[in-house]
Amino acid sequence: MNIHFSIGAVLGLLAIRCLAGASSGLQISPAELEVSPVKPAEAVYKNIQQLKGIPADQIIPGMQFITYSLGVECSFCHVEGAFDRDDKKQKLMAREMMQMMQTINRVNFHGRREVSCFTCHRGSSRPLTTPLVAQVGTEAPFEHPRDEEKEEPAPANMPSPEKILAAFTDALGGASAIGQLSTRVEKGTIRFGEKKLPIEISSKDPGRRITLIHMPDGDSVTAYDTTFGWTHAQNRRVLDIAAPEVASARLETDLHLPIRLNQLFSDLRSDRAEKIGDHDTFVVSGYIAGKLAANLYFDEHSGLLLRMVRYVDTPFGFSPTQIDFEDYRSVGGVKMAFQRVVARPGSRFTIQIEDVRDNVPVGDAQFARPQERSSPQNPSSP
């Protein structure tokens, strides 16, 4: 399914393989993209049945959540090249499962989304009915956030979010130094599995970023331009990134993040302390409209951000992206993490930065969505 990540376009590659390779019928034109968030799904996609009434920009994140939960790709349920067709029994079963999930939550949990696809499937297309025996080195799965967090008082010694963020800002070099950043160009490598490829990341305030992975057959590109994003690979169509993912990725694309965090969330809470390896951390949770949008883990001693887990809210559950930040070094008076380990359900990769240049010319044109040579086909239903 459609997978994107602002730091590493390798996840965009997976999106291209699934969507562009399987069905150009899922494409939405730029004009349609501008209005689709305010349109219901059935007004943009063909043959919508179970998901009528939800915003159109929730369809792709929702399908992505299903692929994570079942460990499958788009073609498991959909006919390649004709996503609106109902030829596969898996697609018909998926509709029944959606209805079952909604009924369980409505009848048993007052409409709260307590049960999702992942609750039973846990990464398998067939849910297990017999408990597994314990294996060496296995850990309990990470608990996904709930739609409504229970209010619990923070520990008495827990600093306020404002104090934790102020320490983070100071640890990086101070608000003045961070505020002077206008652009940043990074070069290094991205490693996933046994493969290691060159990568370039260019950022420009406010919230613009383009990532190029230099593949043997051409560049893979993922770009964000404040309120929209796109991804593209050699000999593939340009794919638009869903609006919820663009909004969530702002936590990574904003050069002034430490001094803008208060603007990105409607509510910030410091509600607990946790350990990451040998590090004691304070956790700051960011909420938007009462829903958890991200957890940020700050080292109690250095004040630096060690981990970020951001969530995209979908019709079926929260889709997480975890980034671990390591190897902090000072560049022009501002510290940055030279190593980032990125993990999402079913994928993990490491970016190692080798060269950084701040406040160098970065043109606006490279962030713009490339023009298609021909008009996209009418979008069709997943």
C-alpha positions in Angstrom: 0.0 0.0 0.0 0.9 3.6 -0.2 3.9 4.2 2.2 5.7 7.4 2.5 8.3 8.9 4.8 9.8 12.3 4.7 13.4 11.4 5.7 13.7 8.3 3.5 12.1 8.0 0.2 12.6 4.2 0.3 9.1 4.0 1.7 7.9 5.9 -1.3 9.4 3.2 -3.4 7.1 0.7 -1.8 4.2 2.9 -2.5 5.2 3.2 -6.2 5.6 -0.6 -6.4 2.2 -1.2 -5.1 0.1 1.6 -6.5 1.8 2.6 -9.7 2.8 -0.9 -10.6 -0.5 -2.5 -9.7 -3.1 0.1 -10.6 -2.9 3.6 -12.1 -6.6 3.7 -11.5 -5.9 4.9 -7.9 -4.3 8.1 -9.0 -5.9 11.4 -8.2 -5.2 14.5 -10.3 -3.8 17.7 -8.6 -7.1 19.4 -9.1 -9.0 16.6 -7.5 -6.4 16.5 -4.6 -7.1 20.1 -3.8 -10.8 19.4 -3.0 -10.8 15.8 -2.1 -10.2 16.3 1.7 -13.6 18.1 1.9 -15.3 15.5 -0.3 -16.7 12.2 0.8 -14.8 9.1 -0.4 -17.6 8.0 -2.7 -17.4 11.4 -4.6 -13.7 10.8 -5.5 -13.3 7.0 -5.7 -15.4 4.4 -7.6 -17.4 1.7 -6.0 -17.1 2.8 -2.3 -19.4 0.6 -0.2 -18.4 0.3 3.4 -16.5 3.6 3.8 -19.1 6.0 2.5 -19.0 9.4 4.1 -15.4 9.4 5.3 -13.1 12.1 3.9 -11.5 11.0 0.6 -8.0 11.7 2.0 -8.6 9.0 4.6 -8.9 6.2 2.0 -5.2 5.7 1.3 -4.0 5.8 4.9 -6.9 3.4 5.8 -5.8 0.9 3.1 -2.2 1.3 4.3 -3.3 0.4 7.8 -5.0 -2.8 6.5 -1.8 -3.8 4.7 0.2 -3.3 7.9 -2.3 -5.3 10.0 -2.5 -8.2 7.6 1.0 -8.3 6.2 -0.2 -8.1 2.6 -0.1 -5.8 -0.4 -2.8 -4.1 -2.4 -3.2 -7.0 -4.8 -4.3 -9.3 -2.0 -7.8 -7.8 -2.1 -7.7 -5.8 -5.4 -7.6 -6.7 -9.1 -4.4 -5.1 -10.5 -5.3 -2.3 -12.9 -8.9 -2.2 -11.8 -9.2 -1.5 -8.1 -12.9 -0.8 -8.3 -13.8 -4.4 -9.4 -15.2 -6.8 -6.8 -13.8 -10.0 -8.4 -11.8 -11.2 -5.4 -13.4 -12.8 -2.4 -10.8 -11.2 -0.1 -12.2 -7.8 -1.0 -15.8 -8.8 -0.2 -14.6 -10.4 3.1 -12.7 -7.2 3.9 -15.9 -5.2 3.7 -17.6 -7.7 6.1 -14.7 -7.4 8.5 -14.9 -3.6 8.4 -18.6 -3.8 9.3 -17.9 -6.3 12.1 -15.2 -4.1 13.6 -17.5 -1.0 13.5 -20.3 -3.0 15.1 -18.1 -4.3 17.9 -16.9 -0.8 18.7 -20.3 0.7 18.6 -22.1 -2.0 20.6 -19.4 -2.7 23.2 -17.2 0.4 23.4 -19.7 3.3 22.9 -18.3 4.0 19.5 -14.7 4.3 20.6 -12.2 2.6 18.3 -10.9 -0.1 20.7 -10.9 -3.0 18.2 -9.1 -2.7 14.9 -7.9 -5.0 12.1 -4.6 -5.4 13.9 -6.3 -6.6 17.1 -6.8 -10.0 15.6 -4.6 -10.2 12.6 -1.3 -9.1 14.1 0.5 -9.0 10.7 -1.1 -12.2 9.3 -3.8 -12.6 6.7 -5.3 -15.3 8.8 -5.9 -14.5 12.6 -4.5 -17.2 14.9 -6.9 -19.0 17.2 -4.3 -20.9 19.2 -1.8 -19.1 21.5 1.8 -19.3 20.4 4.5 -20.8 22.6 7.1 -18.4 23.9 10.2 -17.8 21.7 13.6 -16.6 22.8 14.0 -12.9 22.4 10.4 -12.1 21.6 8.8 -9.0 23.1 5.3 -7.9 23.6 4.0 -5.9 20.7 3.9 -2.1 21.0 0.5 -0.9 22.2 -1.1 1.4 19.8 -2.6 4.7 21.1 -6.3 4.8 21.9 -8.7 7.4 20.5 -9.4 8.8 23.9 -6.6 8.7 26.4 -7.5 8.3 30.1 -6.7 11.3 32.2 -4.0 10.3 34.7 -2.1 12.7 36.9 1.5 13.1 36.0 4.2 12.1 38.5 4.9 14.9 41.1 8.5 15.3 39.9 7.6 15.4 36.1 8.7 18.7 34.5 6.1 20.6 32.4 6.2 20.2 28.6 7.3 23.8 28.3 10.4 23.1 30.6 11.3 20.0 28.7 11.0 21.7 25.3 13.1 24.7 26.6 15.8 22.2 27.7 15.7 20.6 24.2 16.0 24.0 22.5 19.0 24.9 24.7 20.6 21.5 24.1 20.5 22.1 20.3 22.1 25.5 20.5 19.4 27.9 21.5 16.3 29.5 20.0 18.3 32.3 18.3 20.6 29.9 16.4 17.8 27.6 15.4 15.7 30.6 14.2 18.5 31.6 11.8 18.3 28.3 9.9 16.7 28.9 6.5 17.9 25.9 4.5 19.8 22.7 5.1 21.4 20.2 2.6 22.4 16.8 3.8 24.3 14.0 2.0 24.9 10.5 3.2 23.8 6.9 2.9 20.6 5.0 3.5 20.8 1.3 4.5 17.9 -1.1 4.4 18.7 -4.8 4.8 22.0 -5.5 3.0 21.6 -2.6 0.6 23.3 0.8 1.0 22.6 3.7 -1.3 23.6 7.4 -1.5 20.9 9.8 -0.3 20.5 13.6 -0.4 18.0 15.6 1.7 17.3 19.3 1.0 15.2 21.3 3.5 13.8 24.8 3.3 11.8 26.8 5.9 8.9 26.5 6.3 8.2 22.8 6.1 9.7 22.0 2.7 11.9 18.9 2.1 12.9 16.8 -0.8 14.7 13.4 -0.5 16.6 11.8 -3.3 17.8 8.2 -3.1 20.3 7.5 -5.9 19.2 4.1 -7.3 21.1 2.1 -10.0 18.3 2.8 -12.5 17.5 6.4 -11.5 16.6 8.6 -8.5 13.7 7.8 -6.1 12.2 11.2 -4.9 9.9 12.1 -2.1 9.0 15.8 -1.6 6.9 17.8 0.8 5.9 21.4 0.1 4.3 22.5 3.4 0.7 21.3 2.8 1.1 18.6 0.1 3.6 16.0 -1.0 4.5 13.7 -3.8 6.8 10.7 -4.6 8.3 9.5 -7.8 10.7 6.9 -9.2 12.2 6.3 -12.6 9.7 5.3 -15.2 6.8 5.5 -12.7 3.9 7.9 -12.3 4.0 10.7 -9.8 2.1 9.7 -6.7 0.5 12.2 -4.3 1.0 11.7 -0.6 -2.2 11.6 1.5 -3.0 14.8 3.4 -2.9 13.1 6.9 0.6 11.8 6.2 1.7 15.2 5.0 0.5 16.8 8.2 2.1 14.2 10.4 5.4 14.4 8.6 5.6 18.1 9.5 7.4 16.9 12.7 10.3 15.9 10.5 10.3 18.5 7.7 10.2 21.6 9.9 13.7 23.0 10.4 12.5 25.1 13.3 10.7 22.2 15.0 12.1 22.8 18.6 10.7 26.3 18.7 7.5 25.5 16.8 6.2 22.4 18.6 3.6 24.4 20.5 2.1 25.5 17.1 1.8 22.0 15.8 -0.3 20.6 18.6 -3.4 21.8 20.3 -2.3 20.2 23.6 1.1 19.1 25.0 1.4 16.8 28.0 4.4 15.4 29.9 2.8 12.4 31.6 5.5 9.8 32.3 9.1 8.9 32.2 10.5 5.9 30.3 13.8 4.3 29.5 15.3 3.9 26.0 18.2 1.6 26.3 20.4 3.1 29.1 18.8 6.5 28.8 16.1 7.9 31.2 13.7 10.0 29.2 10.8 12.4 29.7 7.9 11.7 27.4 6.0 14.6 25.9 2.7 13.7 24.2 1.2 15.9 21.5 -2.5 15.9 20.9 -4.6 17.4 18.1 -8.3 17.7 18.6 -8.1 15.4 21.6 -6.3 12.6 19.7 -2.7 11.5 20.3 -0.6 12.7 17.3 3.0 12.0 18.6 5.1 10.9 21.5 8.5 12.6 21.9 11.2 11.1 24.2 13.8 13.5 25.6 16.9 12.5 27.5 16.6 13.6 31.1 20.2 14.6 31.3 21.2 16.0 27.9 17.8 17.3 27.0 18.2 15.9 23.4 15.4 14.2 21.5 16.1 10.5 21.4 12.9 9.1 19.8 9.8 10.3 18.0 6.8 8.2 17.4 4.3 10.0 15.2 0.8 8.7 14.3 -1.4 9.0 11.3 -5.1 8.6 12.2 -6.9 6.3 9.8 -10.5 5.0 9.7 -9.3 1.7 11.3 -6.6 2.7 13.7 -3.4 4.7 14.2 -0.5 4.1 11.8 2.9 4.7 13.6 6.3 5.9 12.4 9.2 5.7 14.9 12.5 7.6 14.4 15.4 7.1 16.8 18.0 9.9 16.7 21.6 9.2 17.4 25.1 10.7 16.9 24.3 14.4 17.6 26.9 16.8 16.3 27.1 20.6 16.1 26.8 22.2 12.7 27.2 26.0 12.6 26.3 26.2 16.3 23.2 24.0 16.0 23.2 20.3 17.0 21.6 17.7 14.7 21.4 13.9 14.7 23.7 12.5 12.1 22.1 9.0 12.4 18.3 8.3 12.2 16.9 4.8 12.5 13.4 4.7 11.0 10.8 2.0 11.7 7.3 1.4 10.5 5.2 -1.8 10.5 7.1 -4.2 8.2 10.0 -1.9 7.4 13.2 -0.5 9.0 16.1 1.5 7.6 19.0 3.6 8.8 20.1 7.0 7.4 23.7 8.1 8.2 24.6 11.7 7.3 28.1 12.4 6.2 28.0 16.1 5.1 25.8 19.0 6.1 25.5 22.5 4.7 23.2 25.1 6.3 21.8 28.3 4.8 22.9 27.5 1.2 20.7 28.3 -1.8 17.9 25.8 -2.3 15.5 26.6 -5.1 11.7 26.5 -4.7 11.0 24.8 -8.0 12.4 21.4 -6.9 9.6 21.0 -4.3 6.8 21.5 -6.9 4.9 18.5 -8.1 6.2 17.4 -11.6 3.7 17.7 -14.4 2.3 14.5 -15.8 2.7 13.9 -19.5 -0.9 12.8 -19.8 -4.0 13.2 -17.6 -4.4 10.6 -14.9 -7.3 8.1 -15.3 -10.3 8.6 -13.1 -9.7 7.4 -9.6 -11.2 4.1 -8.6 -12.2 2.5 -5.4 -9.9 0.5 -3.2 
